[in-house]
Amino acid sequence: MKISENWTDYSILATGDGYKLERWKDVYLLRPDPQAIWPASQDMFSHPKLNAYYKRSENGGGGWKILRPFPSEWEIGYAPLSVKFKIKPMGFKHTGLFPEQAVNWEKMTSLIKSANRPIKVLNLFAYTGGASVACAKAGAQVTHVDAAKGMVERAGENARLSGIESGIRYIIDDCFKFVQREIRRGNKYDAIIMDPPSYGRGPNGETWKIENDLYKFVELCTQVLSDNPLFVLINSYTTGLQPLVLKNVLTLTLKGFVGDVEAYEVGIKTEEGIALPCGAGGMFIANGAKGE
């Protein structure tokens, strides 16, 4: 497991009973987490600093219950990479950032900086741009693609917060269709990142189901890889996809490229002295790449 443990503006204080108690700089939130199946060691709902908790509805969905006032949105930073992000509690318990991905940001940053050549990155299902910001900060030219206009706009805000005024191209589009067009245009990328959802819809009603579509999508993406690719990263938050599945997908689809594939669980440490699992990652790294 790769564990994110270098945050100062974010921490998980406690877990259990299907919840995690988090500190986002000066704001304390309690959110559902299906992985936290063990008994809670404390009554997290009674934490004296708790600002809000997300309560699921028996009919699906849910909403935030405000206990103590806090800003509608605020900033946090990830000091090791000098990047900043806006945080805002949104629907379906989200806040606009996945802190556990910091371990992947650090790896990609190291690979890009050590490449000693211009690197073009394609970030698909790119959400609010954590990976886009990290890669651009490292000097890469990034194409950021997501079907949700609001998420792409937030990615631009995060980039500007991090001092990035150029280097990221923002695209609002269905990722599958965008890659198909890039193939026709003959555009190539040295690195590809993707955070595919379990299920989703594109701007024109296109459907995506990860179990049915991931393999053929990664296979399609190999056609926009340059002749000397640096890395390909797949993130999966779907508990049904084990790391070995991602490794197999990358090994089979990238067999024409020279490099190694690793796969791993992703987690984040808690103040209880444990690590909370947060999905899986699979990464192809070119032979000779020197990222730490």
Secondary structure by P-SEA (a helix, b strand, c coil): ccccccccccccccccccbbbbbcccbbbbbbbccccccccccccccccccbbbbbbcccbbbbbbcbbbbccccccccccbbbbbbbbcccccccccccaaaaaaaaaaaaaacccbbbbbbccccccaaaaaaaaaccbbbbbbccaaaaaaaaaaaaaacccccbbbbbccaaaaaaaaaaacccccbbbbbcccccccccbbbbbccccaaaaaaaacccccccccbbbbbbccccccaaaaaaaaaaaaccccbbbbbbbbbbbccccbbbbccbbbbbbccccccc
